[in-house]
């Protein structure tokens, strides 16, 4: 009883932290997407701005692993490959998407977006001051059609105005941009500020917000979780469930129906194409392409039909104990034959890293017969031929 009371108290404390975390979560996620993975041009600009700060510090004083001396080569190479691995329209569309998604959350809007909108407005003001008709003057100056949406417009102007990235596709312009980035990576913060490059200015605005969150509320939560709650949680769970995460392992189980904890509804262990078509709505996420729907009409004659359900099986649920990173793992039957691929788990399976719950949780696997059937419908045989499979 004492152990469960401790766990209940810890649950309440974690819940309180989550409530605080929700207050800046969406802002932090947007910042992470922009500076880490979602928009390569912004990530490179952020690396340049951050490196201007970090290179002045002794290696041991650099808090982020990305900017340790041993890792510098990675973001330098990212800068060198930027034009070869990106497309201007994709970069602009990605940035617009993340900024507009964040802008819908009024309580967590980025200050960097506000800066970008002010900068965009100032550029328009300069054009207007010249007395030219705005749409025509805008198109002539920035090489794109004038957009009514201020975020889209500001992003268009940002990419046309920066020297860090070339949107023209001209090899000479791309080389100049690459040389400009290489030079910028050797500059101090003061020298970078003096460049007054808009993409760098935007990246510095993002950097300030990242630092404010990481050194403010996010740091307090992380420290409390690590120093206070985690040790208590581990002690209360003693003895812990054996941890094989991040290791090569073989899990075993059986195919079994699933009962949803939230609703109490019993779901058959297997789904089929008939069920897939029944859920078709013609829009995401229930949109079955027309060519598949047409092919499915004659599916009953396929060798992939399972006699037990008189249809081609799509997915099935099992009691396999799996975790994040197992997606794509082969599922074998008792004779060692490949019968499917793991790709997901039920909501109850989320806690399996800490405690396996055989009655509640299920892993979800795609039936290999469905994968092979789709390959035949799509005529996607190139990989099989390469592997020597007939």
Buried (B, 14 or more C-beta within 10 A) or exposed (E): EEEEEBBEEBEEBBEEBEEBBEEBBBBBBBBEBBBEEBBBBBBBBBBBBBBBBBBEEEEEEBEEEBBEEEEBEEBBEBBBEBBEEBEBEEBBBBBBBBBBEBBEEEEBBBEBBEBBBEBBEEBBEEBEEEEEEEEEBBEEBBEBEBBEEBBBBBBBBBBBBBBBBBBEEEEEBBEEBBEBBEEBBEBEBEEBBEBEBBBBBBBBBBBBBBEBBBEEBBEEBEEBBEEEBEEBBEEBBEEEEEEEEEEEEEBEBEBBEBBBBEEEEEBEBBBBBBBBBEEEEEEEEEEBEEEBEEBBEEBEEBEBBBEEBEBBBBBBBBBBBBBEEBEEBEBEEEEEEEBBBBBBBBEBBEEBBEEBBEEBBBBBBBBBBBBBBBBEBEEEEEEEEEEEEE
